[in-house]
Amino acid sequence: MEPVEKSSRRRSDAAEEMRLIARIRAGEQQAMSELYDRYRKVVYAVALRVMKDAAAAEDVLQDVFLQLWRNPDAFDASRGSLAAWLAVITRHRAIDRLRKRKPETDIEECVITSGPDLRDETERALVVEKVRGALAEMNPDQRAALEMAFFDGLTHSEIAAKTGQPLGTIKTRIRSGLQQLRARFA
């Protein structure tokens, strides 16, 4: 895509974001619905990455959009895009929730070991190196599809839409990438 087309598309996106925010300020629920449909995946992905828990990530997703509905003036377009702002707000909200969580076990139930299990640490390090090596040897498109699926939590259809590649191509890349990893670890 030409640089001029990208910048004009960014200006168009920014103008659309401002129209949506203006409609939300006016109390228009349809605008909030459109904004939610457009950005929910980004917000959920960020929350899930921080929280590592789908239910908690959904709670953060709801909190972030509720905050935007209650206070749309908090978004300042001069400081960046709406997507970036939502990602930052989501990350902060998720971290706040993690800090407020009660520990999952009582302190009395905690077992204190006398030292690290070096064998387990060594095995873990070897596995990590093996995975990194296998990913580094993969075709960049294949590696990107795997990373989007497993690290970003995107579905095959979402990856296809994001990359502009056919759904069958994305499925093939992910399947063959997983086969390569299995073969490497067999």
N, C-alpha and C positions, 0 to 999 in steps of 0.2 A: 504494500500500500504506500502511496506517495506521502511524504511528510506533510504536504498541504492538506491532503484528505484527512490525515490523522488529526491535525490541529483543528480543522473545521468540524470534524466529528466530536472532538473534545469540547469545543465551544457549544455545539448543539446539545451534547449531553449535559453540560453545565447549565445551559439555559432551561432545559427540561427539568433538571433538579430544582432550580429556583422556582419554576412554575409549580412543581409539586409541593415544595415547602410553603409557597404563598397560599396554595389551596388548603394545606393542612392548617396554616395559621387562621384561615377563614373557617375552620371547623369542618371541612369537607371530608367525610369518611371514605369516599371513593378514592381520593388522592392518597390517603394512608394505605388503603388496600393496594393500590398500584405501586407505591413505594415499597411496601412489604414484599410484594411479589418480585420486585426487581432486586432487592438486596438481602432477602432472608437467607439465601445460601451462603453469602459472604459472612454474614453475622454468625450463622450457625457454625460454619467451618472454623472461624476464629475462636468461638466459645468452646467448641469441642476440642480444639487443639490445646487450649489452656486447661480446661476442666477434666478432660479424659473420661467424661461420663455423659452419655447422650441425654439423660433426663435433666441433669444439671445444665447442660448446654442449651436445652430447650427453655429452661427457666430464664437463663441469661438472655436468650433471644427475645422472649416476651418482655422482660424488663427494659431492654434497650429500645424496643419499638414503643413501649408504653411511655418511656421517658421522652422520646421524640414527639409523641402525640401531645403529651402534657406541656412540653416546653420546646416548640419548634424553633424559637429564637436562639436556642443554644448553638445551632449550626451557623457558622460564619463562613460563607462561600469564599471570602477573600483569603482564607487560610488553607483552602484545599478542597478536594472533591468530597461529595457526600459519602461515597463508598469508603474512602480513607478515614473520614471522621467516624463513621459507624464502626469501622474495624478497631480504631483506637478506643472508642467508648466501650465496645464489647470486651476488648482485652482488659481494660481497667476494671470493668464490672466483674468479669470472671475472676480476676486476681483477688479482688475484694471478697468475693464469695469464698474462694479457697482459704483466705486468711481467717474468715469467720467460722469455717467448719470446725466442728469438734473432732478431736482425734478419734479414729475408728476403733481404737483399743484403749482399755484402761491402762494406766501406767503400771499397775500391779501385774498385768498380764504380759508385759514386755519382757523378752528374754535378752539378756545382755551377754554377748559372746566375748571371749577373751581376746579374739583377734580375727582378722579376716580369713576366710577360707580361700587360700591362694589358688587352689585347684579350680574352684568355681570361677574365680575372677579370670584366670588364665583361659579357661574354656570359653567364657563369654567374650573375651578379647579376640580369641581366634575366630569365633563365629562372626563377630562384627567385621573383622578384617576380610573374611571370606565373602560376606555379603557386599561389602564395599568394592572388593575386587570384581565380583560378578557384575555388579551394577556398572562399574567403570568400563567393562568390556562390552556392554550392550550398546546396540544402536541408540543414538540420542533420542529419537522419537519413541522408541520402545521404553527406554528408561523414563522419559517424561510421562508417558501414559501410566506406567506403574506407580510413579511417585504421586501423580494426581489421584490415582485410585486409592492408594494405601496411606499416603501421608496427608492428603487434602480431603479425603473422604468423599470424592466425587463419584457419581455413578458413570457407567459406560456412556450413557446418553449425554450426560453433562460434559464429559471429556470430549466427546465428538463435537458438541456444540461449541465448546471453548476453543478447540483447535481447528475447527472447520473441516475435520476429516470425517469420512463415512463411518457409521457406527460399526460395521463389520471390520473395518481396518483397525479400529480401536480395540475391539474384542480380540482380534488376532494378535495384536501387539502385546496385550496384557497376557493372553494365554501362553504365547510363545516365551515371553519373559519369565513367567512362572515356571514353565517347563525347564528353561535354562537354569533357574535357581535350584529347582529340584534335582536336576542332573548334577549340578555342582556340589550339592550336599549329600548325594547318594553314596 
